């Protein structure tokens, strides 16, 4: 994760408000015929925050997962005196590997495109070209949502839609930051397309363990506060995930 333009702030919707709402969204049911799913994340940890549970369920069903990390997340702590950007990138790559193992989806085909963190939109055409050969032959692409409130998330979502359309592969998008700046019933979110991914208790526990692996994000790093404090993580600790 890198701090969003419209991220968690005073006045953002706490998880208690979401939990009090009973949405009744239709269930997301993976096709038992699926054999390969490509998961696109703008930063190392987006995929676990948004669809870590879905990834665990797919892996348990024998689906091959391809994890595409578009950036290394090196801009999450600008000017940090503890880790320089290159060191932070290496740390986040290691954290991602540990998190995927905690989810039970390791080994996974991991692809790192190393586009600039917080600058993906300027390289969107290149990203499309990088994604097309990787999504060819897949049964599904999971990607960050094009309206998520973070420019990298949105650029990855747009590129994934274009690449998947060229390859003839369906796309499901997952929100990450939208839970912080939106509210139940918010007309800016595509509720009519929402599908709920139910997470059994064991999968919830695995997802929590996976999120704990992102120590550079969930704990303070030198003088910098955690990028993912408890009030942010609460949205990812639900018994379900949501796909558009």
C-alpha positions as CSV (number, residue, x, y, z in Angstrom):
1,X,0.0,0.0,0.0
2,X,1.0,3.6,-0.6
3,X,-0.9,6.4,1.1
4,X,-3.9,7.3,-1.1
5,X,-5.1,10.7,-2.2
6,X,-8.5,9.9,-0.5
7,X,-7.5,7.5,2.2
8,X,-8.4,7.0,5.8
9,X,-8.7,10.3,7.6
10,X,-10.8,11.9,10.4
11,X,-14.4,11.6,9.4
12,X,-13.8,8.5,7.2
13,X,-16.4,5.7,7.7
14,X,-15.4,3.3,10.5
15,X,-15.8,-0.4,10.1
16,X,-18.6,-0.5,12.7
17,X,-20.8,1.5,10.3
18,X,-20.2,-1.1,7.5
19,X,-20.7,-4.0,9.9
20,X,-24.1,-2.6,11.0
21,X,-25.3,-2.8,7.4
22,X,-26.7,-6.1,6.1
23,X,-26.1,-5.7,2.3
24,X,-27.5,-9.0,1.1
25,X,-25.2,-9.0,-1.9
26,X,-25.3,-12.1,-4.2
27,X,-22.6,-14.6,-3.4
28,X,-19.5,-14.8,-5.6
29,X,-19.1,-18.5,-6.6
30,X,-15.9,-19.5,-8.4
31,X,-16.4,-21.7,-11.4
32,X,-15.2,-25.2,-10.7
33,X,-13.8,-25.3,-14.2
34,X,-11.3,-22.5,-13.6
35,X,-7.7,-23.4,-13.8
36,X,-5.8,-20.1,-13.8
37,X,-6.5,-16.7,-12.3
38,X,-4.3,-13.6,-12.6
39,X,-4.4,-11.2,-9.6
40,X,-3.2,-7.7,-10.3
41,X,-2.1,-5.4,-7.4
42,X,-0.8,-1.9,-7.6
43,X,1.4,-2.4,-4.5
44,X,2.5,-5.4,-2.5
45,X,-0.3,-5.9,0.0
46,X,-3.3,-4.6,-2.1
47,X,-4.1,-8.2,-3.2
48,X,-4.2,-9.5,0.4
49,X,-6.2,-6.5,1.6
50,X,-8.8,-6.8,-1.2
51,X,-8.9,-10.5,-2.2
52,X,-6.6,-12.4,0.1
53,X,-9.5,-14.6,1.2
54,X,-10.6,-15.2,-2.4
55,X,-7.0,-16.2,-3.3
56,X,-6.9,-18.7,-0.5
57,X,-10.2,-20.2,-1.6
58,X,-9.1,-20.4,-5.2
59,X,-5.7,-22.0,-4.3
60,X,-7.5,-24.6,-2.1
61,X,-9.6,-25.5,-5.1
62,X,-6.5,-26.2,-7.2
63,X,-6.6,-23.0,-9.2
64,X,-3.2,-21.7,-10.4
65,X,-2.7,-18.1,-9.3
66,X,-0.5,-15.6,-11.0
67,X,0.3,-12.6,-8.8
68,X,1.3,-9.4,-10.7
69,X,2.8,-6.7,-8.5
70,X,2.8,-3.6,-10.7
71,X,5.0,-1.5,-8.3
72,X,7.3,-2.4,-5.5
73,X,5.6,0.0,-3.1
74,X,8.8,2.0,-2.6
75,X,7.0,5.3,-2.2
76,X,5.0,4.4,0.9
77,X,7.4,6.2,3.3
78,X,9.0,9.1,1.4
79,X,12.1,10.5,3.2
80,X,12.0,7.7,5.8
81,X,15.4,7.6,7.7
82,X,15.1,3.9,8.4
83,X,14.6,2.5,4.9
84,X,15.6,4.1,1.6
85,X,13.2,3.5,-1.3
86,X,15.3,0.6,-2.7
87,X,15.5,-1.0,0.8
88,X,11.8,-0.5,1.3
89,X,11.1,-2.2,-2.1
90,X,13.1,-5.2,-1.1
91,X,11.4,-5.4,2.3
92,X,8.0,-5.2,0.7
93,X,8.8,-7.9,-1.8
94,X,9.8,-10.2,1.0
95,X,6.7,-9.3,3.0
96,X,4.5,-10.2,0.0
97,X,6.1,-13.6,-0.3
98,X,5.6,-14.3,3.4
99,X,2.0,-13.1,3.2
100,X,1.2,-15.4,0.2
101,X,2.7,-18.3,2.1
102,X,0.5,-17.5,5.1
103,X,-2.5,-17.6,2.8
104,X,-1.6,-21.0,1.6
105,X,-1.1,-19.9,-2.0
106,X,2.6,-20.3,-2.2
107,X,4.3,-21.2,-4.4
108,X,2.6,-18.8,-6.7
109,X,3.7,-17.4,-10.1
110,X,4.9,-14.0,-9.0
111,X,5.5,-11.2,-11.5
112,X,7.1,-7.9,-10.5
113,X,6.8,-5.2,-13.1
114,X,8.6,-2.5,-11.0
115,X,6.7,0.5,-12.4
116,X,7.1,3.6,-10.3
117,X,5.1,3.7,-7.1
118,X,2.6,6.6,-7.3
119,X,3.3,7.0,-11.0
120,X,1.6,4.1,-12.7
121,X,-0.8,6.3,-14.7
122,X,2.1,7.7,-16.7
123,X,3.0,4.2,-17.8
124,X,-0.5,2.8,-18.4
125,X,0.1,1.9,-22.1
126,X,3.2,0.0,-21.1
127,X,1.3,-1.7,-18.3
128,X,-1.4,-2.9,-20.8
129,X,1.3,-4.4,-23.0
130,X,2.9,-6.1,-20.0
131,X,-0.4,-7.6,-18.9
132,X,-1.8,-8.9,-22.2
133,X,0.6,-11.9,-22.5
134,X,0.1,-12.7,-18.8
135,X,-3.6,-12.8,-18.9
136,X,-3.9,-14.8,-22.1
137,X,-5.5,-18.1,-21.4
138,X,-6.6,-17.1,-17.9
139,X,-10.1,-17.8,-16.7
140,X,-10.4,-14.6,-14.7
141,X,-8.5,-11.5,-13.8
142,X,-8.8,-9.9,-10.4
143,X,-7.7,-6.2,-10.3
144,X,-7.9,-3.1,-8.2
145,X,-11.0,-1.1,-8.8
146,X,-10.9,1.8,-11.3
147,X,-12.7,4.1,-8.8
148,X,-10.8,3.2,-5.7
149,X,-9.5,6.7,-4.8
150,X,-5.8,6.0,-5.3
151,X,-4.4,6.8,-8.8
152,X,-2.2,3.7,-8.9
153,X,-5.1,1.4,-8.0
154,X,-7.3,3.1,-10.7
155,X,-4.6,2.9,-13.4
156,X,-4.0,-0.8,-12.7
157,X,-7.8,-1.4,-12.9
158,X,-8.0,0.4,-16.2
159,X,-5.0,-1.4,-17.7
160,X,-6.3,-4.7,-16.5
161,X,-9.7,-4.1,-18.2
162,X,-8.0,-3.2,-21.5
163,X,-5.6,-6.1,-21.4
164,X,-8.3,-8.6,-20.4
165,X,-10.6,-7.4,-23.2
166,X,-7.9,-8.0,-25.7
167,X,-7.3,-11.5,-24.4
168,X,-11.0,-12.2,-24.0
169,X,-10.8,-12.8,-20.3
170,X,-13.4,-11.6,-17.7
171,X,-12.4,-9.2,-15.0
172,X,-13.6,-8.8,-11.4
173,X,-12.4,-5.7,-9.6
174,X,-11.8,-5.3,-5.8
175,X,-12.0,-2.1,-3.8
176,X,-9.4,-1.3,-1.1
177,X,-9.4,2.3,-0.1
178,X,-13.1,2.8,-1.1
179,X,-14.1,1.4,2.3
180,X,-12.4,4.4,4.0
181,X,-13.8,7.3,2.0
182,X,-17.2,6.0,1.0
183,X,-20.3,5.0,3.1
184,X,-23.1,2.4,2.8
185,X,-25.3,3.2,-0.1
186,X,-22.8,5.7,-1.6
187,X,-23.9,6.3,-5.2
188,X,-20.3,6.5,-6.3
189,X,-19.8,2.7,-5.8
190,X,-21.3,0.1,-8.2
191,X,-23.5,-1.7,-5.7
192,X,-25.5,-3.3,-8.4
193,X,-22.4,-5.3,-9.4
194,X,-21.3,-6.2,-5.9
195,X,-20.7,-9.9,-5.1
196,X,-19.8,-11.1,-1.6
197,X,-17.0,-13.6,-1.2
198,X,-17.8,-15.5,2.1
199,X,-14.7,-16.3,4.1
200,X,-14.8,-19.3,6.5
201,X,-13.1,-18.7,9.9
202,X,-9.9,-20.5,8.8
203,X,-9.6,-18.3,5.8
204,X,-10.2,-15.2,7.9
205,X,-7.4,-16.3,10.3
206,X,-5.0,-16.9,7.4
207,X,-5.8,-13.5,5.9
208,X,-5.1,-11.8,9.3
209,X,-1.8,-13.7,9.5
210,X,-0.9,-12.6,6.0
211,X,-1.7,-9.0,6.7
212,X,0.6,-9.2,9.8
213,X,3.5,-10.0,7.4
214,X,3.5,-6.5,6.0
215,X,5.4,-5.1,8.9
216,X,6.6,-2.0,7.0
217,X,2.9,-1.1,6.6
218,X,1.1,-2.2,9.7
219,X,3.7,-0.9,12.2
220,X,5.4,2.5,12.5
221,X,8.6,2.8,10.6
222,X,10.9,5.1,12.4
223,X,9.1,8.4,12.9
224,X,6.4,7.5,10.3
225,X,3.1,6.1,11.6
226,X,1.7,2.9,10.2
227,X,0.3,3.2,6.7
228,X,-2.3,0.5,7.7
229,X,-3.3,1.3,11.3
230,X,-6.0,-0.8,13.1
231,X,-8.9,1.3,11.9
232,X,-7.8,0.6,8.3
233,X,-7.1,-3.0,8.8
234,X,-10.5,-3.5,10.3
235,X,-12.1,-3.3,6.8
236,X,-9.9,-6.2,5.7
237,X,-10.8,-8.3,8.8
238,X,-14.4,-8.9,7.8
239,X,-15.9,-12.3,7.2
240,X,-16.4,-11.5,3.5
241,X,-14.7,-9.6,0.6
242,X,-16.4,-7.7,-2.1
243,X,-15.9,-7.9,-5.9
244,X,-17.5,-5.7,-8.6
